[in-house]
Amino acid sequence: MIYKIIFDDGIVYESPDIRSNDPGWASEDRAKLVGIRKISIILPNKQIIVLKGFEKYNFFVEAVQSFGGINGGGVRIEVFYFCGVWRGCVVSWEINCKTQQIIKKLVKAGEEYYGTATRGWRMGLMGQKPYTKMV
């Protein structure tokens, strides 16, 4: 599973496979001041989730860490979240690795993760209507 970001200046960033590599949102080196035009998430089954035209975007993961055992602990990502905010509402795509479910939610901004706000939002482009779908 990878994601592609198209920035306002036309630069395209493509992540490594985020199931087994650093997902890249925090380490991705594009200037945070450049607006995001579009994010596409390419799923293992080749379906694509598209988020476009949002005021801000966010991407984060839900992970678990095991302790002990022969090889020590390890971190496992269980859910990926891709979000867009527009006029106080957040569209959130939740991709659950364990259950293989994909859930699209609409919540009030500040309540996008189990009723709480998240950090790490990146600027989108103002003045566009949001668009999201899975193709």
Buried (B, 14 or more C-beta within 10 A) or exposed (E): BBBBBBBBEEEEBEBEEBEEEEBBBEEBEEEEEBBBBBBBBBBEEEEBBBBBBBBBBBBBBBEEEEEEEEEEEEEEBEBBBBBBBBEEBBBBBBBEBEEEEBEEEEBEBEBBBEEEEBEEBBBBBEEBEBBBEEE
